[in-house]
Amino acid sequence: MIHELLARLAQGHRTAGFPAEDPVLPDRFRGRPQIDRERCPDGCRDCAEACPTRAIDMEGGAARLDLGRCLFCTDCVDACPHGAIGYTRDYRLAARTRGDLVLAGATLSGGGELPPPPSCGRHAPCEARGSSHPASPRGSAGGAPAAPSPFLARALDEKARRLFGRSLKLRQVSAGGCNACEADDSVLGTVVFDLSRFGIQFVASPRHADGLLVTGPVSANMRLALQKTYDAVPPPRIVIAVGACAISGGPYIGHPEVAGGAGAVLPVDLFIPGCPPHPYTILDGLLRLLGRLEERAAPVSGNSRIAEVDPNH
């Protein structure tokens, strides 16, 4: 036992400094998608036609992108010969309403700097095509999160924050998921993220829960089970949809054996997009819902500093 204690002492402090510090993200991280309309010529629909879930809409000359459908797969990046679309480093994606996930105008074109137009694309062969664009791995733009976006999740009302702000118990329901979103939910309990330091925990029984965290497209075989689990949670209760499948059905959109997301069965209080969403994206959404985050003024560098605040403030 003494050897284990000494080893743990040698390891030191391993919990990340988030939210007081910016998260450390992998080099190939894909955050919020962005379209540079100045590079995007009128009438071009290459990205929209390449998207497997029809998350991009270019009708009427105005670009719209549905984060709830987006799989972050880079098919649109590879298809665009103008380098007009890419992924920023902004991990903050959660929203309170389904409509807030449909980005257009400033929420779609701002927030990060895209790499220079690639010399490759569907119309111009390139040695790197299919694996990465030379200027940025898989179209991932560099830089840190930009200034606050208007679609970011708002906190619960004051009454709900008094109930859940310091202690939130969630029952996780995999409604036909592939286990990717489930894995990133589970990793929040590790020493790096330490979800419980915020008073948030996953519980085994819906009777002990304050709400549900749903993943998966809600398959036909899971629809009744999901409804019964929701009914077993004592009111007031909240529902959180995590991942493209739980929001829109993801790659199974329109399939007769899926409901098309948790919103087709239950009222959803928080949508966290991604396929799967990064653990920091999930954690950021949960803390925003509880009123545990506030945005500080963005410095010149464009970094967004986040601080934990008193939920009862």
Secondary structure as GFF3:
##gff-version 3
##sequence-region A 1 313
A	DSSP	alpha_helix	2	11	.	.	.	ID=ss1
A	DSSP	beta_strand	33	35	.	.	.	ID=ss2
A	DSSP	alpha_helix	46	50	.	.	.	ID=ss3
A	DSSP	beta_strand	56	57	.	.	.	ID=ss4
A	DSSP	three_ten_helix	59	61	.	.	.	ID=ss5
A	DSSP	beta_strand	64	66	.	.	.	ID=ss6
A	DSSP	alpha_helix	75	79	.	.	.	ID=ss7
A	DSSP	beta_strand	85	87	.	.	.	ID=ss8
A	DSSP	three_ten_helix	99	101	.	.	.	ID=ss9
A	DSSP	beta_strand	102	104	.	.	.	ID=ss10
A	DSSP	alpha_helix	106	109	.	.	.	ID=ss11
A	DSSP	three_ten_helix	137	139	.	.	.	ID=ss12
A	DSSP	alpha_helix	158	164	.	.	.	ID=ss13
A	DSSP	beta_strand	168	174	.	.	.	ID=ss14
A	DSSP	alpha_helix	180	186	.	.	.	ID=ss15
A	DSSP	three_ten_helix	187	189	.	.	.	ID=ss16
A	DSSP	three_ten_helix	195	198	.	.	.	ID=ss17
A	DSSP	beta_strand	200	202	.	.	.	ID=ss18
A	DSSP	three_ten_helix	206	208	.	.	.	ID=ss19
A	DSSP	beta_strand	211	215	.	.	.	ID=ss20
A	DSSP	alpha_helix	220	232	.	.	.	ID=ss21
A	DSSP	beta_strand	238	242	.	.	.	ID=ss22
A	DSSP	alpha_helix	244	248	.	.	.	ID=ss23
A	DSSP	three_ten_helix	250	252	.	.	.	ID=ss24
A	DSSP	three_ten_helix	262	264	.	.	.	ID=ss25
A	DSSP	beta_strand	270	272	.	.	.	ID=ss26
A	DSSP	alpha_helix	279	289	.	.	.	ID=ss27
A	DSSP	beta_strand	293	295	.	.	.	ID=ss28
A	DSSP	beta_strand	306	308	.	.	.	ID=ss29
###
